[in-house]
Amino acid sequence: MLHDSGALSPNGQVQMPSSPRIDADPPEPFKLNQRLKPNAIAEIVEHYQAGECSTSIATTFNISKGSVIKLLREAGVQIRNQGLTDEQIAEAVRLYESGLSLAKIGAKVGVDHGTVRR
């Protein structure tokens, strides 16, 4: 049976069938500065300095908000303490009184749940 399947060589030794090696994509690097090219980091800094919020930048670049803040700090950028506008506060209060969680309110208003809590 081994001989018929090709698992035995002509001299009677067991051999593994050769199969073409499948080249898998290399794993993505873990470190942010290895995953993102310098021009992408510069673009993140530009977006932030233009007034865009870190949550929006995180969504655009498919990274976490914490990663955006880390990159900005490493680039020497002063981090803004952005609060909610009066309209956002009114909307957040209304949603909170209706029973929504801080996370859901944050998602609707476009900020982190911690910002809603503060």
Sequence and secondary structure as in RCSB ss.txt:
>XXXX:A:sequence
MLHDSGALSPNGQVQMPSSPRIDADPPEPFKLNQRLKPNAIAEIVEHYQAGECSTSIATTFNISKGSVIKLLREA
GVQIRNQGLTDEQIAEAVRLYESGLSLAKIGAKVGVDHGTVRR
>XXXX:A:secstr
 HHHHT B TTS B               SSHHHHS HHHHHHHHHHHHTT  HHHHHHHHTS HHHHHHHHHHT
T         HHHHHHHHHHHHTT  HHHHHHHHTS HHHHH 
